[in-house]
Amino acid sequence: MYNLLRATKIPTITILFCSNLKYLTKQNQRNSLQNMCPLKMAIRVADEDKLNKAMKAFRDGKYSDTDGDYGKAEEMLFYLKIRKDLNDAIAARDLNRLSSVVASIKRSPMKNRLKLQLAKAERILKSLQNIEKMRHAIMKLNQKTIAEIKSYS
């Protein structure tokens, strides 16, 4: 049940202010996204494909850059790519790949935006380094030592 407080007349749209403001704001966001230029929409949605298409349209001269949106789009595209690389490296759990991605993120200006993912990656990297160290120690054991360890169980 809606708690109607008042109705406001906006050109061609009447908005009812009620207790269900979340629905109204989501609908207004959708409407504003449809009316905005493709580059701004792609930045807000943060979709790599849409960003590439919108940036290509800007480069082809279909739109003008009045708000510095092209720079923002390049920054967002860089962020999306580096985040994807980090997530892929974490999923692969490859020591060399993960260490190179972590090092590149630490040098990039995006390290503050990726704090949580970077902390997770560093934890996994430390764990992988410990596993690698133990693997080398086990490989150095000779057969006599391994047979002695087996005899204990």
N, C-alpha and C positions, 0 to 999 in steps of 0.2 A: 504494500500500500504506500502510495506516494504522499509525502507531506508537502503539499504545494504551498509555497510562500508567496511567489509573485511571478508574473510573466513579463518578459522584457521583449520589446520589439526591436529586432535588428534587421537591416534591409533584407528582405525576402526570407528571413528565417525568424521564427519565434522560438525562443528558448525558455523552457519552464525550469525555474530553479526549484529543486526538490531535494529530498534526502539522498537521492541516487545520483550524485554529481559525478561519480566515477564513469558512469556510462556516457554522460554528456561530454566529459572532457576527452574520452577516448574517441568518440565520434567526431568531435571538433578537431582532434589531432589528425584523424584520417582525412577529413576534408581539407585541412591546411596542407597536408602532404600532397594531395592531388593537384593543388593549385600552384605549388612551388616549382621552381625550375628543376630539371632532372639531376643536376649536380648536387644541389642542396638536399634533394630527396635521397640521393644515393649516400651522401655523407651521414644523414640522419639514420638511414636504415642500416648502414655499415655492411653493405654487400659488395664483395670484390668485383663481381661481374658487372653490376650496375655502375660501380665507380669507373671501371675501365671504359664502358660504353659512353657514359656521360663525359668523361675526360676527352674521349675521342671526338665527341660532338663539339666540345669547347675548342679543341685544337683545329677542327674543321671550320670554325667561325660561325657556328649556328647560334651561339649564345655569347653574351659579353660578361666579363668578370668584373662586377662592380663592388662586390663585398670581399674579395680575396678568397673566393670559394675554391679556386683551382689549387691554391697552395694548401688549403685545408684538406682538399680531396687527396692531394699527393701525400700529405702527412697521414691521413686515414688509411690510404692504400698501403703505405709503408708499415703502419701499425698492424694492419690485418695480415700482411705477409709474414712479418716477424713473429706474430702470435701463432700463426699456422705452423711455421717452421719449428717453433718451440714445442707446440703440442704434438707435432709429428715426431720430434726427437724424444720427447718424454714417452710416447707410446712405443717407439722402437726400442728404447732402453739400450741404445748403442753408446758406449762410453765416448768414443771419439767425436761422433756427431753431436751428442749432447754437450760436451765440453766446448766445442767450437761455437755452437749456437748460444750458449750461456755467455761465453766471452764476447761475442758480437753484440749481444743485448746489453751487457755491462758498458760497452763503449758507445752505445747508441743513446739518443735523447729519450727513448721510449722506456728506459729502465724504471722510471717512476710509475708509468701506467701499467707495467707488467710485474709489479712487486710480488703479488701472490704466486703467480705462475713461476716467476724466477726463483722464489724461495722453495717452491715445490721441486723445481728442476735441480736446484743446488742440493737438496736433500737426497734426491734420487742419484745425482752424480756422486755424492759422497758415498752412498751405499754401493754403487757400482764400482767405485775405486777400491773400497774395502773387499768386495767380492773378487776383484781382479788380483788384489794383493794376496788373498788367501789361495786363489787358484795357482798363482806362481809358487807359493810356498808348498802346496801339495804336489805340484809337478816336480819340485826339487827332491822330494822324498825318494829314497831308494826302495827296492823291493823288500829288503830285509826289514826295514822299519815298518813298511805297510803290513807285512806278515805278522810282525810282533803286535801291532795295533789290532789286527783281526783276531789274534789269539785271546785278547782280553774279553771279547764278547761271548 
